[in-house]
Amino acid sequence: MNPQSTADVSTSAATDWWHTKIEDGNAWSRGYKGQGVIVAVIDSGVQVTHKDLKTHLAVNAGEVGTDGLGRSMATNGVDDDLNGYVDDVSGYDFELDSGVVTDGSGHGTHVSGVIVADHAGGAVYGAAPDAKLLPLDFMNDDGAGHISDAIRAMYYAAARGAKVVNASWGGAPCSKSLRQAISDLGVAGILFVAASGNEYSDLDADPSYPAAYNVSNQITVASSTQSDRMNDFSNYSYDLVHIMAPGSAILSTYSDFGDTANPIYKALSGTSMATPFVSAAAAALWSAKPTATVGEIRNALLSSVDTGPYEVSSRGRLNMRKALDVILQIP
């Protein structure tokens, strides 16, 4: 499986045009910023020390505090909450089976910033800045990972109370186990948001996974440009791909590789970048209507799009303002 992002682009080419397109500022002004919602980013990890992300982590309270000997329970090498994972205070690395989460490629850190990057003095704004980020790593530094580790991460996300799982990766073969895990998330009331992929292919004719699963709690996302066209790298399908979102030259947080004094930002393009905008929108909707079902959230996102010449089932691009209007009409 591979991250669904293309080569770096110049940061000078990046603006905040994506916020204008999806109208996420309207959600912020109405007080809906994803508060109370955990978004699990299953990816290459996250630079959890990045100044724009570190205060937005979903902290595992069962691994926080001190034990009877005055040692930190977050780093004592003990599974304090007995959930099967040692020291998983700020997520977990399923590739290395470690509670220490880092990001050797920068991809997961970029995806995470699109969702929750701090608005207070940061270089970029997350679309759902009050949501809580649960970083789950299943990839090595080259962006390769095992389906089995991704599945473990998915069930862990459910156990930790995530409402949204962001999957900005793809290329896996069709797997009954992966499809079943996505379906199980739906039973738990969790929305699974997947990148459509960057091969400029029709997924009906040339499916790749998890993008091409037809599961009721899944939204598959294609990438749009500043001029509201589909990117020429984005996969598409009138049946299996559901919505467009901005994915061209998106400026976000990036791994600082340990140099916390100099936080890094980078502009990337890809369906990997489009996907977290939909995840963030779902978090904002759930903060507005905490009792909404996963089906209601999904319907609100897909029925409220800005329509255009898009080869996706909704025929449109994400609009958070309109989606909020739909979800708030639910009694």
Secondary structure, 3 states (H helix, E strand, C coil): CEECCCCEECHHHCCCHHHHHHCHHHHHHCCCCCCCCEEEEEECECCCCCCCCHHHECCCHHHCCECCCCCECCCCCCCCCCCCCCCCCCCEECCCCECCCCECCCHHHHHHHHHHCCCCCCCCCCCCCCCEEEEEECECCCCCECHHHHHHHHHHHHHCCCCEEEECEECECCCHHHHHHHHHHHHCCCEEEEECCCCCCECCCCCCECCCCCCCCEEEEEEECCCCCECCCCCECCCCCCEEEECCCEEEEECCCCCCCCCEEEEECCHHHHHHHHHHHHHHHHHHCCCCCHHHHHHHHHHCCEECCCCCCCCEECCHHHHHHHHHCCC
